């Protein structure tokens, strides 16, 4: 869950800012970046699935057109 990781990272970073803890700030930033990457990967997988479905639809249309011309 990328969004959840992003939120946790932002919270850690904010706490690090408030407590002047650079280690916690860095940890929060890294966790937020990890969450962003996970979210982007999930979005890319969803987009790829949509493209695959559209390609399958076009393949079926092509097969139907080919069978009708016989």
N, C-alpha and C positions, 0 to 999 in steps of 0.2 A: 504494500500500500504506500505508494509514493507520497500522496497528500499527507498522510499521517506522519511519515518520516519528516517531511518538510515542516510541519507544525511543531513536532518535537524539537527539531533543530532550531527553529526560530525561538522557541521558548528557552532552550538552553543558552542560546546566544544572548538573549535579553537578560537572563539571570547572570550570565558572565559579565555583561556590561554593568549591571547594577552592583555586583559584588567586586568589580574590578579584577575578575579572574580570567586572564588571557587564555588559559588552557581550556576552560569551559566555553569561552567564546569561539575558539578554533574548533572544538568538538562540535559545537552547535552549527557552525558554518559547514563543516564537513557532512554532518548528518542532513542538513538542509539540501546540500548539493546532491547527496545520494538520493534523497527523496525526489528531487527534480528529475534526475536521470531515470529513476524507476517510473515516474509518471510519464515521462516522454516515451519510454520504451513501451509502456502499456498502450499509450495513444497510437504509437506506430504499429503495434500488433493489431489493434482494432481497425486501423486504416487498411492494413494489408488484408485482413479478413474480408473487408468490404470489397476490395479490389478483386479478390479471389472469387467472391460470390458473383460479382458482375461478369467476370470472365467466364464463369460456369454458365451463367445465363446466356451469354453470347454464343457459347459453344453449343448449347441446346438449340438456340435459334438457327445456327448454321446447320446442325444435323437435321432439323426439321425441314429447312429449305432444300437441302440435298435430297432428302427422301421424297419430297414432293415433285421434284423434277424427273424422277424415274418413271 
